[in-house]
Amino acid sequence: MELGCLARACERNFLDLRSGKEPPKHCTFMRTEETLRALDDLIRERSILQHPFYRAWKRGELIRDQLATYSRVYYPHVAAFPTYLENAIQCAVDSSTKRALEDNLLDERTNPAPHPELWLNFATATGEDRNKVKRAKPLAKVSSTTFTFDRLTSEGIASGLTALYAYESQQPEVAGEKMRGLRESYNIKSPEALSYFAVHATADLEHRASERAALARCLDAGTSPAAVMNVAEEALEAYWNLLDGVCEEAGVQLTEALP
C-alpha cells in the first residue's frame, strides 16, 4: 500500500473514533496523534461558548441579576476543581504526569490566591454576598456535573486527564471572552473582579498542553482511543449541563439546540 493511501485509510478510521471501533493494526503508528486530533475536533464541536448562556453573554443581553445568579450557581464546580486534580494525581503513575498535575493544583491553590476566592471576588462584583455564595445549596444539575467530574477523574489516569482536558483546554478562550464581555457590556472592570478569568486565560494554556502531552503518553502505552472519546463526550455533556442549570435558575431561554 502506498504511504498516501495508508494515511487516508487511517484518517478515515480515526474520523469515527466515537463508534468504539479500534484502528486496524497497520494504523497503530498513527493512533496517538489522530486520536488527539479527533478529541480536539470534538471539543471544538461542543465548545461551551456555543451554549445559549454564553451566546447571550457575548451579545451583552444579560442583566446584572443574571450574572449574579451565574456566579452563585457555577461556584460549586469552581470549588470542586482542586478535588478533581487531587483525584487524577492519585491515579497518576508516571512522574511527568504527576508533576504536571501537582503544578496545576498548586496554581489552583496559590496563583495568585485560591481560585475559589478569586471567583468569589467576581461574585461580589455582580452584587452577590460571598458568604452566601459559599453556603448556597448546589442545584441538581450542578451536583450532577460535579459528581460526573469527580467520578471521571477517579476512574484512572486516562479518564481523569481526558475529563480535565475537555474542560481546561477551552478555558483560555472562554476566560478571554468572559473578560471582554464583562468590561464592554457589563461595566465590571476592576482587576480584582476579573482576576479569576485573567489567571485562567493564561495559566490554562500551560495546563492544556501538559494534559495533552500526558494523554499522548497514555495512548502510546495502550489506552483505547474509543475510551478517551467516550469520556470526553461525558465530560463535555456534564459541562453543558452545568450551564443549562445556570440558564434555568437565571431565567435565560434555552432556545438553541446543541451545535
Buried (B, 14 or more C-beta within 10 A) or exposed (E): EEEEEBBEBBEEBBEEBBEEEBBEEEBEEBBBEBBBBBBBEBBEEBBBBBBBBBBBBBEEEBEEEBBBBBBBBBBBBBBBBBBBBBBBBEBBEEEEBBEBBBBBBEBBEEBEEBBBBBBBBBBBBBEBBBEEBBEBEBBEBBBBBBEBBBBBBBBBBBBBBBBBBBBBBBBBBBBBBBBEBBBEBBEBEEEEBBBBBBBBBEBBBBBBEBBBBBBBBBBEEEBBBBBBBBBBBBBBBBBBBBBBBBBBBBEBEEEEEEE
